[in-house]
């Protein structure tokens, strides 16, 4: 849970900013009491649902990535280091990567990757016979 808050600090800050705006608007003297309650209830409920959903999806994906890596499958991680080249790195045990907690590390690579920023790599199945129509 702590790591989730660390990773998503930017998004949570934006949500708190919008909540603050809703509180400021709802507490103006010209806003009726029923509307104040509705605004605050709606904003807090929507943010709670969105944050809880994001947490569930992220932690589920992290568990899926860890399991796939332990089984020897390839994992694709987002790399924001260089936007002009490849924006993802393929991580696997075959290439020397290790999973330490929630971080992928490799002695031949300068940076680590968090499992929250990775997905299990899926190889597409191509059926060339059905893809190409012959006249």
Secondary structure in CASP SS format (residue, H / E / C, confidence):
PFRMAT SS
TARGET T0000
AUTHOR 0000-0000-0000
METHOD secondary structure of the structure
MODEL  1
X C 1.00
X H 1.00
X H 1.00
X H 1.00
X H 1.00
X H 1.00
X H 1.00
X C 1.00
X H 1.00
X H 1.00
X H 1.00
X H 1.00
X H 1.00
X H 1.00
X H 1.00
X H 1.00
X H 1.00
X H 1.00
X H 1.00
X H 1.00
X H 1.00
X H 1.00
X H 1.00
X H 1.00
X H 1.00
X H 1.00
X C 1.00
X C 1.00
X C 1.00
X C 1.00
X C 1.00
X C 1.00
X H 1.00
X H 1.00
X H 1.00
X H 1.00
X H 1.00
X H 1.00
X H 1.00
X H 1.00
X H 1.00
X H 1.00
X H 1.00
X H 1.00
X H 1.00
X H 1.00
X H 1.00
X H 1.00
X H 1.00
X H 1.00
X H 1.00
X H 1.00
X H 1.00
X H 1.00
X H 1.00
X H 1.00
X H 1.00
X H 1.00
X H 1.00
X H 1.00
X H 1.00
X H 1.00
X H 1.00
X H 1.00
X H 1.00
X H 1.00
X H 1.00
X H 1.00
X H 1.00
X H 1.00
X C 1.00
X C 1.00
X C 1.00
X C 1.00
X E 1.00
X E 1.00
X E 1.00
X E 1.00
X C 1.00
X C 1.00
X C 1.00
X C 1.00
X C 1.00
X C 1.00
X C 1.00
X C 1.00
X C 1.00
X E 1.00
X E 1.00
X E 1.00
X E 1.00
X C 1.00
X H 1.00
X H 1.00
X H 1.00
X C 1.00
X C 1.00
X E 1.00
X E 1.00
X E 1.00
X C 1.00
X C 1.00
X E 1.00
X E 1.00
X E 1.00
X C 1.00
X C 1.00
X C 1.00
X C 1.00
X C 1.00
X C 1.00
X C 1.00
X E 1.00
X E 1.00
X H 1.00
X H 1.00
X H 1.00
X E 1.00
X E 1.00
X E 1.00
X C 1.00
X C 1.00
X C 1.00
X C 1.00
X C 1.00
X C 1.00
X C 1.00
X H 1.00
X H 1.00
X H 1.00
X H 1.00
X C 1.00
X C 1.00
X C 1.00
X C 1.00
END
